[in-house]
């Protein structure tokens, strides 16, 4: 089994390159022979239920190891992949969860934090433990951290799920800015590219099928 490795020798400013990536789960090939590269801008991992979208993000993040093939990351890559919806965070106050992330991201945009908390309607929830927050609020907390962290690679799994219309528009704006980024590679995993982003040029499309 080959694990992700770090190397400075990635082509054309790619932050991550996958070569013949495979993942077997329960005796079946969930992902097979995937090769792609991620560069600054917005990339989409699309696919139907059970096609491996979340598993591929976890491979990119290093949470899972591939069954075969290789993932190569740029040297010193900063990466964001967080799941505040997980039950392991239930007892942690939202503000404490966010504060614990800051030291891991030197490019954290501290000055923007108060305005984004207000924009997402999270101000009244920041002192509450996670178990008191709705699924939507916990997801918004993860998106807030994604917007603030300044990581070179940002991985978002179904970011629109459980969000209200106002927050969806905020995510549209965030991802539109991501599509134009020259320094950050953003990866959106979803069933399809949201209609509001249809005019954006994708840095990469990884289609896992329906």
DAVEN-V321803 format. One record per residue. N is the residue number from 1. PHI is phi in degrees with one decimal (NA if undefined). PSI is psi in whole degrees, -180 to 180 (999 if undefined). D_LAST is the distance of its C-alpha to the last C-alpha in Angstrom with 1 decimal. Layout:
n: [N	N]
phi: [PHI	PHI]
psi: [PSI	PSI]
d_last: [D_LAST	D_LAST]
This chain:
n: [1	2	3	4	5	6	7	8	9	10	11	12	13	14	15	16	17	18	19	20	21	22	23	24	25	26	27	28	29	30	31	32	33	34	35	36	37	38	39	40	41	42	43	44	45	46	47	48	49	50	51	52	53	54	55	56	57	58	59	60	61	62	63	64	65	66	67	68	69	70	71	72	73	74	75	76	77	78	79	80	81	82	83	84	85	86	87	88	89	90	91	92	93	94	95	96	97	98	99	100	101	102	103	104	105	106	107	108	109	110	111	112	113	114	115	116	117	118	119	120	121	122	123	124	125	126	127	128	129	130	131	132	133	134	135	136	137	138	139	140	141	142	143	144	145	146	147	148	149	150	151	152	153	154	155	156	157	158	159	160	161	162	163	164	165	166	167	168	169	170	171	172	173	174	175	176	177	178	179	180	181	182	183	184	185	186	187	188	189	190	191	192	193	194	195	196	197	198	199	200	201	202	203	204	205	206	207	208	209	210]
phi: [NA	-102.4	-96.2	-60.1	-124.1	-104.5	-153.1	-80.4	-99.3	-99.0	-77.4	51.0	63.0	-66.5	-93.3	-153.4	-128.9	-108.1	-127.3	48.6	-75.6	-133.7	-138.8	-102.0	-131.1	59.1	84.7	-123.4	-81.8	-76.8	-126.9	-139.4	55.4	-87.7	-132.0	-164.9	-132.8	-113.8	-126.5	-52.9	118.0	-107.7	-117.0	-119.8	-104.3	-114.1	171.7	-78.9	-59.2	74.1	-90.6	102.6	-60.8	-65.0	-61.2	-66.9	-61.1	-66.2	-64.9	-59.5	-79.0	87.1	-72.8	-111.0	-106.9	-69.1	-69.6	-159.5	87.5	-146.1	-115.0	-116.1	-107.9	-66.0	-63.1	71.5	-60.2	-94.1	-134.7	-116.2	-152.6	-129.2	-130.5	-64.5	-72.3	-62.6	-63.6	-64.4	-99.2	-54.5	-86.8	-89.1	-61.5	-55.5	-62.7	-67.8	-60.7	-66.2	-62.3	-67.4	-79.5	-53.4	-62.6	-82.2	-129.3	-59.1	-92.4	-54.6	-90.3	-58.1	-63.5	-87.8	-60.7	-59.7	-65.9	-72.6	-61.4	-66.8	-60.9	-91.9	67.6	-101.8	-55.0	-74.6	-106.7	-65.9	-91.7	-86.6	-66.9	-56.3	-64.7	-88.5	-93.2	-70.7	-58.8	-63.6	-66.8	-67.5	-66.7	-63.1	-62.3	-64.5	-68.9	-58.0	-62.8	-61.3	-69.5	-93.3	-68.5	72.6	-67.0	-71.8	-130.0	-119.3	-111.4	-122.3	-102.3	48.3	-65.6	-85.6	-61.6	67.8	-98.1	-78.6	-59.3	-60.8	-69.6	-61.2	-64.5	-64.3	-65.5	-54.8	-63.9	-60.0	-75.0	-64.9	-65.8	-61.7	-62.6	-95.8	-68.5	-102.6	-123.4	-121.6	-104.4	-107.1	-122.2	-105.4	-106.0	-162.1	-65.7	-149.5	-70.3	-55.4	-56.9	-66.7	-105.0	-60.4	-85.3	-83.3	-84.6	-87.2	-71.6	-158.2	-123.2	-111.6	-99.3	-94.9	87.0	-96.4]
psi: [130	131	162	143	158	138	143	-4	55	146	143	47	21	141	-21	137	130	135	115	49	131	145	120	131	123	33	3	153	105	-43	136	126	45	130	129	167	148	130	169	146	-165	127	152	130	110	151	160	-177	135	13	-4	20	-52	-41	-38	-41	-41	-34	-46	-37	-14	7	-36	154	141	152	-34	170	-173	144	126	127	151	151	132	20	130	134	137	121	100	149	79	-13	-15	142	-19	-18	6	-41	-4	127	145	-44	-39	-38	-45	-43	-35	-24	-32	-45	-20	-9	94	-25	15	131	77	-41	-26	-9	-51	-42	-39	-34	-43	-43	-33	1	33	-6	-43	-9	-7	-26	-2	147	153	-35	-17	-6	148	166	-40	-42	-38	-38	-40	-35	-42	-38	-37	-48	-39	-42	-28	-26	-31	18	152	-28	120	123	122	123	111	57	-19	-12	134	17	149	169	-42	-44	-35	-41	-36	-41	-40	-47	-43	-46	-28	-41	-38	-38	-26	0	140	-4	-19	140	118	136	121	124	123	173	-40	166	126	143	-35	-16	10	-28	-3	143	126	140	-32	148	119	104	114	2	171	999]
d_last: [27.5	27.5	27.5	27.0	30.2	31.8	33.3	34.8	33.9	30.5	30.1	30.5	30.6	27.3	27.2	24.8	23.7	21.3	22.3	20.4	19.0	17.9	17.6	18.2	18.0	19.8	20.3	16.7	15.2	12.7	13.1	14.8	17.0	15.9	18.6	19.0	21.7	22.1	25.0	26.5	24.6	21.2	18.0	14.4	11.9	8.5	5.3	4.3	7.4	8.9	7.1	10.6	11.1	14.4	15.4	15.2	17.3	19.7	20.1	20.9	23.4	25.0	24.3	22.6	23.8	21.7	22.3	23.1	23.1	24.5	24.1	27.1	28.1	30.9	34.1	34.8	31.4	31.2	27.9	26.8	24.3	25.6	24.6	27.5	25.7	26.4	29.2	31.2	32.2	33.3	37.0	36.9	38.0	35.6	38.2	38.9	35.2	35.2	38.6	37.5	34.9	37.3	39.3	36.2	35.5	38.6	37.1	36.6	37.5	40.1	41.5	38.3	37.7	39.9	38.6	34.9	35.7	37.3	34.6	32.0	34.5	34.9	38.6	39.6	37.2	38.0	40.8	38.9	37.4	33.6	33.7	35.3	32.5	29.6	26.0	25.9	29.1	28.0	24.9	27.2	29.5	26.9	26.2	29.9	30.3	27.6	29.5	32.8	32.3	32.4	30.3	29.3	25.8	24.2	20.9	19.5	16.9	15.7	19.2	19.1	18.7	22.0	23.8	26.2	26.2	28.9	27.1	23.9	26.2	27.6	24.3	23.7	27.1	26.6	23.4	25.1	28.0	25.8	24.4	28.1	29.1	31.0	31.4	28.3	24.7	22.3	18.7	16.5	13.4	11.4	8.5	10.1	13.6	16.1	18.0	21.2	20.2	19.2	22.5	22.3	22.1	19.7	21.2	18.0	14.3	12.3	8.8	7.0	3.8	0.0]
